[in-house]
Amino acid sequence: MLEHVELFFKSIFIDNMVFATFLGMCSYLAVSKKVATAVGLGAAVIFVLAVTVPLNWLLDQYILRDGALAWLGPEYADYNLSFLSFILFIATIATMVQLVEIVVEKFSPALYNSLGIFLPLIAVNCAILGGSLFMQAREIATLGLAFNYGLSSGIGWFLAILAIAAIREKIRYSNVPPPLRGLGITFIITGLMAIGFMSFGGMLTGGDEAPAPEPTTAQKSEIEKTTLEKEKQEKAVSYNTIVKE
């Protein structure tokens, strides 16, 4: 349970897709002008990550990695299909994005029109593929942890685009210097927010270390003997040096 909680908060605040690795910046910058649009795209990203990361975990465990095909028989144990990772991962992502696009177009045409080309472009959003590749690189152990990682990574991306959309709606009425209006001030705010999120880096690494156990009586006497022998050796070396001189 503790492992799930740690992974959840770490993926949202410490390893945030936008502020830690700057993935998915094209959609993050283009669809963050209004909060309503940002919420729709963020929800779509959460769904796609929460579904594709565990699906790609299954593909990696039972098809792609070295020896993964052993369940088919011992003659397949030496096969390594890891070179197909990108193709299969993107195929899974594209399938889920197509499903999201159909659902959004059916139930929310206004959101579908406001998202425009960026909804189908989730399929090539580097944050989506990055979630599956990070899952593979970190060797996440179980399907539950893979689902946790996909969901929490999506929530982290959602919070990032929601925060910048809320700020951009406010600064629209602020006195921003003309050269910085638009993407200029957005990049600056994103950098400042990334610095702020870096402060969460010690959230799961702090705490008092367990004190070293006290040495036993036998260990203490052994340490004293060793110390006395070293002192005798040092004195002998010093005496020999003085006699030679």
LINCOR-V607760 format. One line per field, one symbol per residue. phi: phi as a letter, one per 30 degrees, with the letter a starting at -180 (. if undefined). psi: psi as a letter, one per 30 degrees, with the letter a starting at -180 (. if undefined). burial: + if it has 16 or more other ideal C-beta (glycine too) atoms within 10 Angstrom, else -. A space follows every 50 residues. Layout:
phi->???
psi->???
burial->???
This chain:
phi->.dddddddddddccceeddcchcidddeddccdbdddddddddddedddd cddddddddddcbdddidddddkddcdddbcddceddddddddddddddd ddddddcbdddddddidddddeecddddddedddedddhddbdddddedd ddddddddddddddddddddddccddeedcdidedddddddddddddddd ecdccdjdddddddddddddddddddddddddddddddddddddd
psi->eeeeeeeeeeeeeehkeefefhkgfeeeeeggfkeeeeeeeeeeeeeeef eeeeefeeeeefeelkgfgffflffgffkjgffgeeeeeeeeeeeeeeee eeeeeefieeeeeeebffeffeegkfeeeeeeeeeeefhkeleeeeeeee eeeeeeeeeeeeeeeeeeeeffglikkeffkbfefeeeeeeeeeeeffff egegfalklkkkkkkleeeeeeeeeeeeeeeeeeeeeeeeeeee.
burial->------++-+++++++++++--+++-+++++++-+-++-+++-+++++++ +++++++-+++-+++--++---------------+--+++-+++-++--+ +--+------++-++--++--++-++++++++-+++---+----++++++ +++++++++++++++-++----------------++---+--+---+--+ ---------------------------------------------
